[in-house]
Amino acid sequence: MLLPRRRALSRTDAVAWALEQHLARVRRLRERYLSAGGGAVALPEALARKYPTAARDWRWQFVFPAALRYRDRATGEWRWYHLDESAVQRAVAAAVRGTGVTKRATCHTVRHSFATHLLEGGYDIPRCRNSSGTGT
């Protein structure tokens, strides 16, 4: 992915820019699917009854949708679901192999590294737990 060359970007700016680009691609893909008669997401039945148009609303779309769609057996509609966690795990494993790192590294390793960096940066343990998704 090419970043704009106008100015040097901080890591936060680069991540925000990359996420904006990703969401724009997902939105275009969703629009294409909707125009072809698909593109709705799967919602729990009670929620789908309460908000009948929510499955097609942008706010309910997945940030990381699966590459393939499926046909809903009950309605016959084409829908999509979120990216399976195993796809992320495979991508992380491939990235680690690509760097030549010989130590075992997984998504969980990244989570611990994130928490370690927060602690080293002066955050207290409750805030680290909350930021890494383990706090209540």
ABEGO torsion letter per residue (X at the ends): XBBBAABBBBAAAAAAAAAAAAAAAAAAAAAAAAAAGBGBBBBBAAAAAABAAAAABAAABBABBBABBBBBAAAGBBBBBBBBAAAAAAAAAAAAAAAGBABBBBAAAAAAAAAAAAAAAGBBAAAAAAAAGABX
